[in-house]
């Protein structure tokens, strides 16, 4: 009950999300109406989603779907209001950082997919995002992750090889910055306001964001590995000056724009961001290369996977049809039409293989994003993680280091305390 009350009150910032609702009931007539809310993909892709629903109706007599596209800053509140009002939807395309929150409320039902089977069929980090206390509360739907994007023409001009480790990146960025100073091209695209640029470095340095002890998560952002990772990233700006000073405040949109304008030589970008860059500057296509992220001192190149899951709300009066709809939506062919339009990948391993073999990620420029998806992790699966993100504590810590007047030990101890405080609420 405590988790339920906390979940209703919390205001969290998560990954992309949408609600799928259920109204009516499945009685002796066998008729049912499923009200579907889907995060609005834009007018070009709306018909793609509509067809998935229409195909389901055609194969399920008596089931009608009322599709509604939703979105905007209040999307999360729509979920909270629906649950708090005692009228939760039946099924949801739920952002993967929101899934633990609603599972923690007790608002979600377990799905009809065994955890070990899910691990064999889907990206592991997406399965983790739908798992709470060893139970699976969603089908992984789509996944988005970052890879390493670089100007291969500039590397060649400077006589450099593609970097394989983060220290290689630093050395290459220094030379690229020096060689292209006159053109105003920064060696590396630092983004001090975008946590998924630097939080995964904690894993690359061999650390963890938090560890689970019994039923409780305990932050470990004060570990030597976490301190070293954050300090390394901050010094790219403060010591090496590989980006403009205002990059301390850059978010993804700023970094993407800078690369598209030809003002950044290398950086960490998502597939959909690269797609946006090439739309803005088509001439970049022959100048750009993509590879999996470099390896850190911890011996891995893992990064965070964003995306969404398909879940069924616990009190759905027509669970069977709702679950059948989730299975239908999760089929690779029914996911790919959506994901290729937004520049992301299906979360199923079969779907990724299909996309890399003959789909939108078969292009050598985009194929590495699918390879990187298999080297991703999820944040601590605590219902209160969204509160950590929403508080701005992580960004504040990095920007304090980038301010140049803060000690890494005190900054990371403070961050660790703030994360643990959130976990304890």
Backbone torsions as a table, in degrees:
resi	resn	phi	psi	omega
1	UNK	NA	-35.8	-179.9
2	UNK	-62.4	-41.7	179.4
3	UNK	-63.9	-38.8	179.2
4	UNK	-59.9	-49.4	-178.5
5	UNK	-63.5	-40.2	178.9
6	UNK	-62.4	-42.4	-176.5
7	UNK	-64.3	-36.0	179.5
8	UNK	-65.4	-38.4	-174.7
9	UNK	-82.3	-24.3	-171.5
10	UNK	-69.3	146.4	171.6
11	UNK	-117.1	110.1	-172.0
12	UNK	-118.8	151.7	174.7
13	UNK	-108.0	121.6	-177.1
14	UNK	-132.4	-168.3	178.3
15	UNK	-76.8	-178.9	-176.3
16	UNK	-56.6	140.4	-178.8
17	UNK	-151.1	158.4	175.2
18	UNK	-155.6	161.1	-177.6
19	UNK	-108.9	141.8	171.8
20	UNK	-118.0	121.4	-172.4
21	UNK	-103.5	167.1	179.4
22	UNK	-137.9	125.3	175.5
23	UNK	-130.9	169.9	-176.8
24	UNK	79.0	-170.6	179.7
25	UNK	-149.6	157.5	177.6
26	UNK	-99.5	93.5	-179.8
27	UNK	-98.9	-155.0	-177.1
28	UNK	-66.9	-22.9	-179.9
29	UNK	-72.3	-18.7	-178.3
30	UNK	74.2	13.5	-179.7
31	UNK	-97.3	142.0	-178.5
32	UNK	-153.8	146.9	174.5
33	UNK	-120.3	125.2	176.5
34	UNK	-106.8	113.4	175.2
35	UNK	-81.3	118.0	-175.1
36	UNK	-108.9	122.2	170.6
37	UNK	-107.6	130.9	-178.0
38	UNK	-132.7	137.4	-179.8
39	UNK	-58.2	122.6	-171.2
40	UNK	-58.8	115.0	-179.4
41	UNK	-88.6	1.8	-177.2
42	UNK	102.1	159.4	-172.9
43	UNK	-62.1	-30.7	-178.9
44	UNK	-68.9	-32.5	-176.0
45	UNK	-99.1	-10.2	178.9
46	UNK	-55.7	-42.7	178.3
47	UNK	-63.2	-28.4	178.2
48	UNK	-64.0	-45.1	178.9
49	UNK	-68.8	-39.1	-180.0
50	UNK	-60.7	-39.3	180.0
51	UNK	-65.9	-37.2	177.0
52	UNK	-59.5	-41.3	179.6
53	UNK	-70.2	-41.8	-180.0
54	UNK	-63.3	-40.3	177.9
55	UNK	-62.1	-37.5	178.6
56	UNK	-66.1	-44.5	178.5
57	UNK	-58.5	-40.7	-177.3
58	UNK	-63.2	-29.8	-177.8
59	UNK	-100.6	2.6	-180.0
60	UNK	-133.6	92.2	-178.7
61	UNK	-59.1	135.4	176.5
62	UNK	87.4	-7.0	179.4
63	UNK	-102.1	124.8	177.6
64	UNK	-116.5	142.5	179.0
65	UNK	-117.8	126.8	176.7
66	UNK	-104.9	99.2	-173.4
67	UNK	-86.8	129.8	177.5
68	UNK	-133.0	128.0	177.8
69	UNK	-91.1	131.1	-179.0
70	UNK	-126.0	168.7	178.0
71	UNK	168.9	-178.0	179.9
72	UNK	104.9	176.7	-175.1
73	UNK	-65.3	-21.7	-176.2
74	UNK	-95.9	12.1	-177.2
75	UNK	-59.1	-45.2	179.8
76	UNK	-60.5	-40.7	-179.3
77	UNK	-64.9	-30.4	177.1
78	UNK	-62.8	-38.9	175.7
79	UNK	-62.3	-51.1	-175.4
80	UNK	-60.4	-43.7	-179.5
81	UNK	-63.6	-41.8	-179.8
82	UNK	-62.2	-43.1	180.0
83	UNK	-71.1	-43.7	-178.7
84	UNK	-63.9	-31.4	-179.6
85	UNK	-82.2	2.0	178.6
86	UNK	76.7	14.5	-179.7
87	UNK	-130.3	60.5	-178.9
88	UNK	-69.1	156.1	175.6
89	UNK	-69.8	173.3	178.3
90	UNK	-85.8	-45.0	-174.5
91	UNK	-134.6	149.6	179.5
92	UNK	-138.7	141.1	162.7
93	UNK	-90.7	96.1	-166.9
94	UNK	-107.8	129.7	177.4
95	UNK	-51.0	140.4	-171.9
96	UNK	-68.5	-22.0	174.8
97	UNK	-87.8	-4.2	173.3
98	UNK	-95.9	-21.9	-174.3
99	UNK	-57.0	-46.8	178.8
100	UNK	-61.5	-32.1	179.0
101	UNK	-59.7	-50.8	-176.1
102	UNK	-75.4	-28.6	172.3
103	UNK	-67.1	-39.4	178.9
104	UNK	-65.6	-27.7	175.5
105	UNK	-68.7	-20.7	-170.7
106	UNK	84.8	17.2	-174.8
107	UNK	-90.3	-13.1	-175.6
108	UNK	-107.8	149.7	175.8
109	UNK	-96.0	152.1	172.3
110	UNK	-66.1	143.0	178.4
111	UNK	-90.3	165.2	-175.6
112	UNK	-88.2	51.7	179.3
113	UNK	-138.0	121.7	-179.4
114	UNK	-67.8	145.1	-175.8
115	UNK	-60.9	-41.5	-179.2
116	UNK	-68.0	-33.6	176.5
117	UNK	-68.9	-39.1	179.3
118	UNK	-61.0	-40.8	-179.5
119	UNK	-64.8	-27.5	179.3
120	UNK	-82.7	-21.4	-172.4
121	UNK	-105.9	-21.6	-172.6
122	UNK	-128.7	162.8	173.8
123	UNK	-55.7	126.9	-172.9
124	UNK	-58.0	-40.5	-178.8
125	UNK	-66.2	-29.7	177.2
126	UNK	-73.4	-35.4	174.4
127	UNK	-62.7	-43.1	178.2
128	UNK	-58.0	-36.4	-177.3
129	UNK	-69.8	-19.1	-179.6
130	UNK	-105.2	8.0	-176.4
131	UNK	-107.7	131.6	176.6
132	UNK	-136.1	123.2	178.6
133	UNK	53.0	40.7	176.1
134	UNK	78.8	5.4	-179.6
135	UNK	-115.6	143.9	-176.1
136	UNK	-97.6	125.3	-175.7
137	UNK	-115.0	17.5	177.5
138	UNK	-173.6	157.2	170.3
139	UNK	-92.2	121.9	174.9
140	UNK	-57.4	134.1	-173.0
141	UNK	-109.4	-63.6	178.0
142	UNK	-135.7	161.4	-176.0
143	UNK	-140.8	142.0	176.3
144	UNK	-134.8	129.2	179.4
145	UNK	-141.1	167.8	-177.7
146	UNK	-99.7	156.5	174.8
147	UNK	-138.1	-176.2	-176.8
148	UNK	-98.5	120.2	-178.0
149	UNK	-112.7	133.4	-174.9
150	UNK	-144.4	156.8	174.9
151	UNK	-86.2	100.0	-177.0
152	UNK	-66.8	-27.4	178.4
153	UNK	-68.1	-36.5	179.7
154	UNK	-73.8	-37.0	176.1
155	UNK	-61.4	-45.2	-179.6
156	UNK	-63.6	-42.0	179.6
157	UNK	-60.5	-35.6	-179.6
158	UNK	-90.3	2.1	178.7
159	UNK	70.7	33.3	-175.9
160	UNK	-108.0	148.4	171.4
161	UNK	-87.3	158.3	175.5
162	UNK	-64.6	127.1	-176.3
163	UNK	-65.8	141.8	-179.2
164	UNK	-106.6	-22.8	178.6
165	UNK	-125.1	166.1	179.9
166	UNK	-66.8	-31.0	175.8
167	UNK	-69.2	-34.4	173.1
168	UNK	-61.4	-39.0	179.1
169	UNK	-60.8	-45.9	-178.4
170	UNK	-61.7	-45.2	-179.5
171	UNK	-64.7	-43.6	-180.0
172	UNK	-65.8	-40.3	-178.7
173	UNK	-63.4	-37.0	178.0
174	UNK	-62.0	-44.5	-179.0
175	UNK	-69.3	-42.2	178.5
176	UNK	-61.4	-40.0	179.8
177	UNK	-63.9	-44.3	-179.2
178	UNK	-67.6	-42.2	-176.5
179	UNK	-70.4	-23.0	-175.1
180	UNK	-118.6	20.5	-178.5
181	UNK	-59.4	-41.5	-177.3
182	UNK	-63.0	-31.4	-180.0
183	UNK	-87.0	-2.1	178.9
184	UNK	71.5	30.7	180.0
185	UNK	-98.8	120.7	-179.8
186	UNK	-76.6	146.3	-178.0
187	UNK	-69.1	-31.6	-177.4
188	UNK	-150.1	141.3	-178.9
189	UNK	-86.6	84.4	175.8
190	UNK	-70.5	139.9	176.3
191	UNK	-134.5	91.8	-176.2
192	UNK	-69.6	-16.6	-178.8
193	UNK	-101.4	8.3	-175.9
194	UNK	-120.0	102.0	-169.8
195	UNK	-64.2	-27.9	-177.0
196	UNK	-79.4	2.4	168.7
197	UNK	-78.8	-36.6	-170.6
198	UNK	-121.8	-22.3	178.2
199	UNK	-61.4	-42.1	178.8
200	UNK	-61.7	-18.9	177.3
201	UNK	-62.1	-26.3	176.7
202	UNK	-59.1	-42.2	176.2
203	UNK	-65.8	-43.8	-178.6
204	UNK	-61.3	-28.8	179.3
205	UNK	-87.7	1.4	176.0
206	UNK	95.7	9.5	-179.4
207	UNK	-104.0	-172.0	177.8
208	UNK	-135.6	153.5	173.7
209	UNK	-69.6	-43.8	179.4
210	UNK	-159.1	161.4	175.3
211	UNK	-125.7	151.2	-178.9
212	UNK	-96.3	127.8	178.1
213	UNK	-120.2	103.7	-174.0
214	UNK	68.9	-121.2	178.9
215	UNK	-99.8	6.2	-172.7
216	UNK	-120.0	139.2	173.6
217	UNK	-89.0	137.9	177.5
218	UNK	-123.3	123.7	-178.9
219	UNK	-64.9	144.8	177.4
220	UNK	-130.8	34.8	179.6
221	UNK	-80.4	2.2	173.8
222	UNK	-102.7	12.9	178.7
223	UNK	-74.1	158.8	176.7
224	UNK	-56.9	-36.5	-179.0
225	UNK	-67.2	-44.3	-179.6
226	UNK	-65.7	-41.4	178.5
227	UNK	-62.4	-43.8	-178.7
228	UNK	-65.4	-39.0	-179.2
229	UNK	-65.9	-47.0	-179.6
230	UNK	-66.1	-41.0	-179.5
231	UNK	-65.0	-41.1	179.5
232	UNK	-58.6	-46.9	-177.5
233	UNK	-65.5	-42.4	-179.0
234	UNK	-62.5	-37.8	-177.1
235	UNK	-71.1	-17.3	173.0
236	UNK	-58.3	-31.0	179.9
237	UNK	-96.4	-46.5	-171.2
238	UNK	-77.3	-37.2	-177.5
239	UNK	-100.7	-51.9	-175.6
240	UNK	-81.8	-21.1	177.7
241	UNK	53.0	51.0	-176.3
242	UNK	-89.0	-0.2	174.4
243	UNK	-140.8	163.4	175.8
244	UNK	-60.5	153.0	-178.4
245	UNK	-53.6	-35.7	-177.8
246	UNK	-73.7	-2.7	176.3
247	UNK	-64.8	-15.6	174.3
248	UNK	-59.6	-24.7	-179.3
249	UNK	-106.7	-0.9	-177.4
250	UNK	-63.7	137.7	168.8
251	UNK	-109.3	-175.2	-173.9
252	UNK	-56.4	-42.2	-178.0
253	UNK	-61.5	-37.8	179.7
254	UNK	-67.6	-45.8	-179.1
255	UNK	-66.1	-37.6	178.3
256	UNK	-65.5	-43.9	179.2
257	UNK	-62.5	-42.3	-179.3
258	UNK	-61.4	-41.1	179.3
259	UNK	-68.8	-42.2	-180.0
260	UNK	-61.9	-31.8	179.3
261	UNK	-81.9	-0.2	179.6
262	UNK	77.9	24.2	-176.6
263	UNK	-103.4	2.6	179.9
264	UNK	-134.3	136.3	-177.0
265	UNK	-90.9	-30.4	-178.0
266	UNK	-151.1	156.2	176.1
267	UNK	179.4	178.5	-179.5
268	UNK	-103.9	118.4	-175.6
269	UNK	-140.6	150.7	175.7
270	UNK	-83.7	161.6	-179.1
271	UNK	-60.3	-39.9	-179.4
272	UNK	-70.6	-26.0	175.6
273	UNK	-72.6	-39.7	176.2
274	UNK	-63.4	-40.0	177.7
275	UNK	-59.4	-41.0	178.2
276	UNK	-65.4	-42.0	178.9
277	UNK	-58.5	-46.3	-176.9
278	UNK	-69.3	-28.0	175.9
279	UNK	-69.8	-36.2	179.7
280	UNK	-77.0	-34.5	-175.6
281	UNK	-138.9	78.4	-177.0
282	UNK	-56.6	-27.7	-178.2
283	UNK	-68.1	-12.1	178.9
284	UNK	-73.4	-21.7	-170.9
285	UNK	-53.9	-42.3	-178.4
286	UNK	-81.9	-5.4	-178.1
287	UNK	-104.7	-9.0	-171.7
288	UNK	-106.5	144.9	172.4
289	UNK	-126.6	155.8	178.7
290	UNK	-133.8	139.8	175.0
291	UNK	-144.7	165.7	172.9
292	UNK	-59.9	158.3	-178.8
293	UNK	-59.8	147.8	175.8
294	UNK	-62.4	162.4	-179.3
295	UNK	-91.3	142.7	178.8
296	UNK	-97.7	179.6	180.0
297	UNK	-59.9	-21.7	178.9
298	UNK	-79.5	-3.5	175.6
299	UNK	86.4	14.0	178.3
300	UNK	-137.3	165.0	177.0
301	UNK	-125.0	30.8	-177.0
302	UNK	-63.9	147.6	176.3
303	UNK	-139.6	177.0	-178.0
304	UNK	-82.8	142.4	174.5
305	UNK	-109.7	121.2	172.0
306	UNK	-95.4	178.2	179.1
307	UNK	142.3	-154.2	-177.8
308	UNK	-147.8	160.8	177.6
309	UNK	-120.9	158.3	174.3
310	UNK	-103.8	118.7	-174.8
311	UNK	-124.8	160.8	176.8
312	UNK	-117.0	127.2	179.0
313	UNK	-75.9	144.3	-167.5
314	UNK	-60.1	-38.1	-174.1
315	UNK	-93.0	16.3	179.2
316	UNK	-59.0	125.6	-178.9
317	UNK	-75.4	-10.9	-179.8
318	UNK	-130.0	65.8	-173.9
319	UNK	-60.9	-41.8	-175.2
320	UNK	-61.5	-47.5	179.4
321	UNK	-68.5	-37.0	178.6
322	UNK	-63.4	-42.4	179.8
323	UNK	-67.9	-36.8	177.2
324	UNK	-64.5	-37.6	177.8
325	UNK	-64.9	-42.0	178.5
326	UNK	-60.3	-45.6	179.5
327	UNK	-61.7	-40.8	179.1
328	UNK	-63.6	-46.2	-179.1
329	UNK	-64.9	-30.5	-175.6
330	UNK	-82.4	-9.1	178.0
331	UNK	-62.0	133.5	-175.3
332	UNK	-47.9	-45.0	-178.5
333	UNK	-63.1	-27.5	-179.9
334	UNK	-87.2	-12.8	177.6
335	UNK	-93.3	-38.9	-171.1
336	UNK	-61.4	-37.4	178.7
337	UNK	-57.9	-34.3	178.7
338	UNK	-79.4	-49.5	-173.2
339	UNK	-66.7	-38.3	-179.3
340	UNK	-67.3	-27.4	178.8
341	UNK	-72.2	-30.6	-178.9
342	UNK	-102.0	0.2	176.5
343	UNK	80.4	26.3	177.3
344	UNK	-117.3	-176.6	-178.7
345	UNK	-114.9	151.2	168.5
346	UNK	-65.3	152.2	-177.6
347	UNK	-83.1	-11.1	178.8
348	UNK	-81.5	144.2	178.4
349	UNK	-64.3	-35.0	177.9
350	UNK	-65.8	-39.4	179.1
351	UNK	-66.9	-39.3	177.9
352	UNK	-64.0	-44.3	179.3
353	UNK	-61.3	-41.8	179.2
354	UNK	-62.5	-42.9	-179.9
355	UNK	-67.6	-38.2	-179.7
356	UNK	-75.4	-23.7	-178.3
357	UNK	-85.5	-47.1	-174.5
358	UNK	-139.3	7.1	-175.6
359	UNK	-108.8	-153.7	-173.4
360	UNK	-71.8	-12.6	177.1
361	UNK	-105.8	14.0	174.9
362	UNK	-76.7	-22.6	175.1
363	UNK	-57.9	126.9	-179.1
364	UNK	-53.6	-25.4	179.7
365	UNK	-69.9	-31.8	-176.3
366	UNK	-103.5	-17.6	-177.5
367	UNK	-54.8	-38.4	-179.5
368	UNK	-59.2	-24.6	178.4
369	UNK	-65.0	-36.3	176.9
370	UNK	-68.6	-37.4	176.6
371	UNK	-65.6	-40.4	-179.4
372	UNK	-67.2	-29.9	-179.6
373	UNK	-57.5	-27.9	-179.7
374	UNK	-82.0	-3.3	177.1
375	UNK	-123.3	60.3	-179.3
376	UNK	-127.5	160.2	176.2
377	UNK	-132.0	169.1	178.8
378	UNK	-114.9	155.1	177.3
379	UNK	-68.9	168.8	176.1
380	UNK	-52.8	126.0	-175.7
381	UNK	-80.1	57.6	177.6
382	UNK	-105.9	137.5	-178.9
383	UNK	-56.5	-20.9	-175.7
384	UNK	-96.3	6.7	-179.4
385	UNK	-60.1	-37.8	179.1
386	UNK	-58.2	-32.2	177.1
387	UNK	-65.9	-36.2	177.4
388	UNK	-62.6	-49.0	179.3
389	UNK	-60.9	-47.9	-175.6
390	UNK	-66.3	-23.6	-177.9
391	UNK	-72.1	-21.3	-177.4
392	UNK	79.7	7.8	-176.3
393	UNK	-61.3	-38.7	-177.0
394	UNK	-69.8	-45.6	177.3
395	UNK	-62.1	-41.5	179.9
396	UNK	-59.9	-39.1	179.9
397	UNK	-64.4	-46.9	-179.6
398	UNK	-64.5	-42.3	-178.3
399	UNK	-69.4	-27.6	173.8
400	UNK	-65.2	-42.1	177.8
401	UNK	-66.9	-37.0	179.6
402	UNK	-73.3	-15.8	175.6
403	UNK	-71.7	-19.6	174.1
404	UNK	84.1	-3.0	-176.1
405	UNK	-116.0	14.2	-176.3
406	UNK	-119.8	143.4	178.4
407	UNK	-83.5	131.4	-175.8
408	UNK	-60.2	-34.8	-179.5
409	UNK	-64.0	-47.4	-179.0
410	UNK	-68.7	-38.2	-179.4
411	UNK	-64.1	-45.9	-176.2
412	UNK	-74.7	-30.3	174.1
413	UNK	-65.2	-41.9	178.7
414	UNK	-64.4	-43.2	178.2
415	UNK	-61.4	-44.1	179.6
416	UNK	-59.7	-42.4	178.7
417	UNK	-62.4	-43.7	-178.1
418	UNK	-65.8	-38.2	177.9
419	UNK	-66.6	-43.6	179.4
420	UNK	-64.8	-35.1	176.9
421	UNK	-62.8	-40.4	177.8
422	UNK	-65.3	-42.0	-179.5
423	UNK	-64.7	-25.6	-174.9
424	UNK	-87.0	-9.7	-176.6
425	UNK	-77.6	NA	NA
